Amino acid sequence: MSILDEDDRAEVSEMLSDMNEPIDVHVFTEEDCQYCEETVELLADVNSLTDRSDLHVHDMDESVAAEMGADRYDGGPVTVITREDVSGVRYFGIPSGQEFSSFLGDMLAVSTGETQLDESVRTELEEIDDPVEITVFVTPTCPHCPRAVQTAHSLAIENEHVEANSVESQEFMELSEEFGVRGVPQINVNGTDGEFTGALPPAQFVQQIKQAL
């Protein structure tokens, strides 16, 4: 049974028709996980609408979870979109609600290797050659969160030193409390080295990261 209705499937299929290079979507699940089964069903639905994506379902205790950073935070589901040297695009929690559009945009961007970043932002980004981990806390109903997530993931696609996590704050409540999340999108850089709130334009986003470094 499809999770997406007929209109949604048509819209998703049209969007993903612009994919050109094959990608892999890895979903990590575990027992007693509230949204793991639903996440697998949703992404299987999406995967069926393009021949440019392969879906892989793993248990969280498999060694590949550590290799892909899926076990970085306690809990599942975790989804990682990869292609060749792109491996730092992650979703902690089900990519539904407002985040569904982010997820589809990330599939397309990873496949094409093309993001919406301006050339000036790419130039600034090239100066980052130390490991950077960006964590964006979101909620499914936050209208500004998708833009913050896509900016963070675009940086990870453009720069191999950058990894970016979208974390559904209500599913990962203990983690949200640990990071003191009071509003979303909250963006943390390398844990607590840097923190800012809001869907900043990409140029300001990169400047915030550089200040944290």
C-alpha positions, 0 to 999 in steps of 0.5 A: 500500500502506497503512503503517497496519494496519486497526486503526490506520486505524480508530483514526486515523480516529476521532480525526481525526473531531473535526477541524472546520476544514480544515488543510494539512500540508506535507512537505518532502523532499530527495535522499539523505534516509533517511526522506523517502519513508516520511514521505510515505507515512505522512502520505498514509495519514493524510491519506486518513482525513480530508477536513479535511486537504490534504497538500502535498509539496515539495522542500526547495529550493522557496522555500516551505521558507524561508517556513515555516522548514522549512530552518532545520536541515539535512536532511529530512524536515520537516513543517509543520502550518498553518491561517490564522495558525497556522504554527509547528508543525513536525516535523523527522524522521519523526513515527513511534513515540511521536511519531505520537500527538503528530502526530495530536494536533497535527492535531486541535488546529490544526484546532479551535484548541483546546489542553489548556492551562489558562486560567491558562497562556493568560494567562501566555502572552499576556504573550509578545510577542517572537519565541520559537522552541522546539526539542524534541529527541526520540527515537521510543521516549521515553515522555515526549517526546510530552507535551513536544512537544504542550506546545510546539506548543500554545504555538505554536497559542495564540500567534502569536509562538511557533514550535515544532520537534520534532527527532528527535535520532537523524536530526539527529545533528549538530544534537543534538551542536551542542546538546549533547543528552544526554537527551530530551526536551531543550528549547531556547529561542531556540537556546541562550538557555535549556535544560531537560530533561523534560516539564514541566507547561505552567505550568512550561514557560512559566516556563522560556521567560520566564526564557530571554527 
